[in-house]
Each structure stands twice: as C-alpha cells, then as structure tokens.
Amino acid sequence: MADMLGRWRRTLTVLLVLVGFGATTAQAQGSAEGAEAFLADIGDRTIAVLATPDLSAEDLRSELEQIFVDTFDTRTIGRFVLGRYWNDANDAQREEYLDLFQALVVDTYARRFRGYQGERFNLVGTRQINDTDYLVTTQIFRPNGGPAVNVDWRVRASGDGYAVIDVIVERVNMTITYRNEFGAIIQRSGGNIEGLLDALRNRETDAG
C-alpha cells in the first residue's frame, strides 16, 4: 500500500474512536445540526466495544463491522471508488467487490483500534453542500501537543437517517485515495475488474 494511504488509514482509526458511530434519526432533508449531532455524539457503541474486557480479535472485528455497516454508506462509497469500472462489472462482481471493499476498510481500522492515546476531538462547524449533503469540519489534537489534524466528514441525510460518504484528512479524500489505488490495480490488469477482485481476495487470504 502507498505511504499516503497508510497514513490516511492510521489517522482514520483515531478519528473513528474519537467521533464514534451513534445512530441519529434524520428528517428527509436533514439539517446541519443533525449532521453535527451524528458526529459529535461521543460514540457510545464504539467506546462500549473498546471497553469490553477480554474481547477477542474476532469479536472486536465483528462488533466494529456492525457499527461500520450501520453508519457508512458502503454502496455509495464503493461505487464512487470503482468509478467507470462499476459499469463494466456484472451484478455478481459488484456484490463481491462491495463485500471485499467493506472487509478491507473494517480490517484496516480493527487492527489499529486499540491505538487510542488520549487525542482530543473538536467540532469546528458545518456547512451544507447541497440538498442532502453536509460537510462537518473537525480537528484532532494530539496529547503530545503536536499540530492539530484537520478532518472533514461528508455526511448525507436521507429518510433513513445520516450516513458518512467520505472522510477528508488534511485535504486527502478517503474515496479518491482508494479510487486511485484501485484504478491503478485494474489498469495493471488490462482494465479487467477481476484483477482488483483477485487482489482483494488475496488480501483476505493473507489476513486470514
């Protein structure tokens, strides 16, 4: 994995611990206040998982996966990440890709989730992007007094509630980072999405 991708993943791990994943009910059009509440609610579910004594690595991953499924719009994120290759994939390839992509993200932060070291989270503000999307700006302050990390969360409101569709760490987008990485893998495979699926399958095999 590229160094930039690795740094983004490590930072995201801290953010997920700090912000949490409390579910928030929304009106169809949402509101800036609702988007802020979605992120500012200090993640009772996440903290409860981390505070569970003697939790096995497998159980930790399972609990975190459920939280991720509940609060991130995996299909929207995954489709954007795949870009034009989404239209080239058949239904079976799309579903397998979404499953593998979700597993990649969950595994990445599950392995690092116990690295929280007292970072502080500060909500800066929120602006509405369009009828459904809000950009919630936050800062993470390190316990050693280092420079704050600037983080924007793109949150989408629907009749079902709110969901995270992108995270931007110091102007580096989660979705674009993965899109560039996956696109390069597909290009090296002659434009065949099976090359990406193979890489993701092999990652799961190696992780297992």
C-alpha positions as CSV (number, residue, x, y, z in Angstrom):
1,M,0.0,0.0,0.0
2,A,1.1,3.5,-0.7
3,D,2.6,5.6,2.2
4,M,-0.2,8.2,1.8
5,L,-2.9,5.5,2.0
6,G,-1.2,4.1,5.1
7,R,-1.1,7.5,6.8
8,W,-4.7,8.1,5.9
9,R,-5.8,4.8,7.4
10,R,-3.9,5.4,10.6
11,T,-5.4,8.8,11.1
12,L,-8.9,7.5,10.3
13,T,-8.5,4.9,13.1
14,V,-8.0,7.6,15.7
15,L,-11.0,9.6,14.3
16,L,-13.4,6.7,14.5
17,V,-12.5,6.1,18.1
18,L,-12.9,9.8,18.9
19,V,-16.1,10.5,17.0
20,G,-17.9,7.2,17.4
21,F,-20.8,6.0,15.4
22,G,-24.0,6.8,17.3
23,A,-27.0,6.5,15.0
24,T,-29.1,9.6,14.6
25,T,-32.6,9.9,13.1
26,A,-33.0,12.5,10.4
27,Q,-35.7,14.2,8.5
28,A,-35.7,13.5,4.8
29,Q,-33.8,16.8,4.0
30,G,-31.6,16.6,7.2
31,S,-30.1,19.6,8.9
32,A,-26.7,21.0,9.8
33,E,-27.5,20.4,13.4
34,G,-28.4,16.8,12.8
35,A,-25.2,16.2,10.8
36,E,-23.2,17.6,13.7
37,A,-25.1,15.5,16.2
38,F,-24.4,12.4,14.2
39,L,-20.6,13.0,14.6
40,A,-20.5,14.9,17.9
41,D,-22.3,12.1,19.8
42,I,-19.4,10.6,21.6
43,G,-19.6,7.1,20.2
44,D,-21.2,5.1,22.9
45,R,-21.3,2.0,20.8
46,T,-17.6,2.2,19.9
47,I,-16.4,3.0,23.4
48,A,-18.5,0.2,24.8
49,V,-16.9,-2.2,22.4
50,L,-13.4,-1.0,23.3
51,A,-14.2,-1.1,27.0
52,T,-15.3,-4.8,26.8
53,P,-12.8,-6.8,28.8
54,D,-11.2,-9.9,27.2
55,L,-12.8,-9.2,23.8
56,S,-11.2,-11.4,21.2
57,A,-9.8,-10.0,18.0
58,E,-12.6,-11.8,16.0
59,D,-15.3,-10.4,18.3
60,L,-13.8,-6.9,18.1
61,R,-13.8,-7.1,14.3
62,S,-17.4,-8.3,14.3
63,E,-18.6,-5.5,16.6
64,L,-16.8,-2.8,14.6
65,E,-18.1,-4.2,11.3
66,Q,-21.7,-3.8,12.5
67,I,-21.1,-0.3,13.6
68,F,-19.5,0.5,10.2
69,V,-22.4,-1.1,8.3
70,D,-24.9,1.0,10.4
71,T,-23.2,4.4,9.8
72,F,-21.3,4.4,6.5
73,D,-23.0,4.2,3.1
74,T,-20.8,1.4,1.7
75,R,-22.6,1.1,-1.6
76,T,-22.3,4.8,-2.4
77,I,-18.6,4.9,-1.3
78,G,-17.8,1.7,-3.1
79,R,-19.4,2.7,-6.3
80,F,-17.6,6.0,-6.4
81,V,-14.3,4.4,-5.7
82,L,-14.7,1.9,-8.5
83,G,-15.5,4.8,-10.9
84,R,-16.2,3.9,-14.6
85,Y,-15.3,0.3,-13.9
86,W,-18.6,-0.1,-12.0
87,N,-20.5,0.0,-15.3
88,D,-18.2,-2.7,-16.7
89,A,-18.8,-5.1,-13.8
90,N,-21.7,-7.5,-13.7
91,D,-24.1,-7.8,-10.7
92,A,-22.1,-10.7,-9.1
93,Q,-18.8,-8.8,-9.5
94,R,-20.3,-5.7,-8.0
95,E,-21.7,-7.5,-4.9
96,E,-18.4,-9.4,-4.3
97,Y,-16.5,-6.1,-4.7
98,L,-18.7,-4.3,-2.2
99,D,-18.2,-7.2,0.3
100,L,-14.5,-7.2,-0.2
101,F,-14.2,-3.4,0.0
102,Q,-16.1,-3.3,3.2
103,A,-13.9,-6.1,4.7
104,L,-10.8,-4.1,3.7
105,V,-11.9,-1.0,5.5
106,V,-13.2,-2.8,8.6
107,D,-10.0,-4.9,8.9
108,T,-7.8,-1.9,8.4
109,Y,-9.1,0.0,11.4
110,A,-10.0,-3.1,13.5
111,R,-6.3,-3.9,13.6
112,R,-5.4,-0.5,14.9
113,F,-8.4,0.4,17.0
114,R,-6.6,-0.1,20.3
115,G,-4.1,2.6,19.5
116,Y,-6.1,5.4,21.0
117,Q,-3.8,7.5,23.2
118,G,-5.9,10.4,24.5
119,E,-6.3,12.5,21.4
120,R,-9.0,15.3,21.8
121,F,-11.7,15.9,19.2
122,N,-13.1,19.4,18.5
123,L,-16.1,20.2,16.3
124,V,-15.4,23.4,14.3
125,G,-18.5,23.8,12.2
126,T,-20.8,22.5,9.4
127,R,-21.8,23.8,6.0
128,Q,-24.4,22.5,3.7
129,I,-23.1,21.3,0.3
130,N,-26.4,20.5,-1.4
131,D,-29.9,19.4,-0.6
132,T,-28.7,16.2,1.1
133,D,-25.0,16.6,2.0
134,Y,-23.2,18.4,4.8
135,L,-19.5,18.9,5.4
136,V,-18.7,18.7,9.1
137,T,-15.3,20.2,9.9
138,T,-13.4,18.8,12.9
139,Q,-9.9,19.0,14.4
140,I,-8.0,16.3,16.3
141,F,-5.5,17.5,18.9
142,R,-2.6,15.2,19.8
143,P,-1.8,14.6,23.5
144,N,1.9,15.5,22.9
145,G,0.9,19.0,21.8
146,G,1.7,18.5,18.1
147,P,-0.2,20.3,15.4
148,A,-3.9,19.6,15.1
149,V,-5.1,17.3,12.3
150,N,-7.9,18.9,10.2
151,V,-10.7,16.5,9.2
152,D,-13.9,17.0,7.2
153,W,-16.7,14.4,7.2
154,R,-19.1,14.4,4.3
155,V,-22.5,13.3,5.8
156,R,-25.5,12.5,3.7
157,A,-29.1,12.8,5.0
158,S,-32.0,10.6,3.8
159,G,-35.3,9.4,5.1
160,D,-33.4,6.6,6.9
161,G,-31.1,8.9,8.8
162,Y,-27.5,10.1,8.3
163,A,-24.5,8.2,6.7
164,V,-20.9,9.0,6.2
165,I,-19.9,9.0,2.5
166,D,-16.4,10.4,2.7
167,V,-13.7,11.4,5.1
168,I,-11.1,14.1,4.2
169,V,-8.0,14.1,6.3
170,E,-5.8,17.2,5.7
171,R,-7.4,17.5,2.2
172,V,-6.8,13.9,1.4
173,N,-10.1,12.2,0.5
174,M,-10.7,8.6,1.6
175,T,-12.8,7.9,-1.6
176,I,-10.3,9.4,-4.0
177,T,-7.3,7.7,-2.3
178,Y,-9.0,4.3,-2.7
179,R,-10.2,5.2,-6.2
180,N,-6.6,5.9,-7.4
181,E,-5.2,2.8,-5.8
182,F,-8.0,0.5,-7.2
183,G,-7.8,2.2,-10.6
184,A,-4.1,1.5,-10.8
185,I,-4.6,-2.2,-9.9
186,I,-7.3,-2.5,-12.6
187,Q,-5.1,-0.8,-15.2
188,R,-2.3,-3.2,-14.5
189,S,-4.7,-6.0,-15.1
190,G,-5.5,-4.7,-18.6
191,G,-8.7,-2.9,-17.5
192,N,-10.2,-6.1,-16.1
193,I,-12.0,-5.7,-12.7
194,E,-11.1,-9.3,-11.9
195,G,-7.6,-8.1,-11.3
196,L,-8.9,-5.9,-8.4
197,L,-11.1,-8.7,-7.1
198,D,-8.2,-11.1,-7.1
199,A,-6.0,-8.6,-5.2
200,L,-8.8,-8.1,-2.6
201,R,-9.4,-11.8,-2.3
202,N,-5.7,-12.5,-1.8
203,R,-5.6,-9.7,0.9
204,E,-8.3,-11.5,2.7
205,T,-6.5,-14.9,2.4
206,D,-3.3,-13.3,3.7
207,A,-5.1,-11.6,6.6
208,G,-6.7,-14.9,7.5
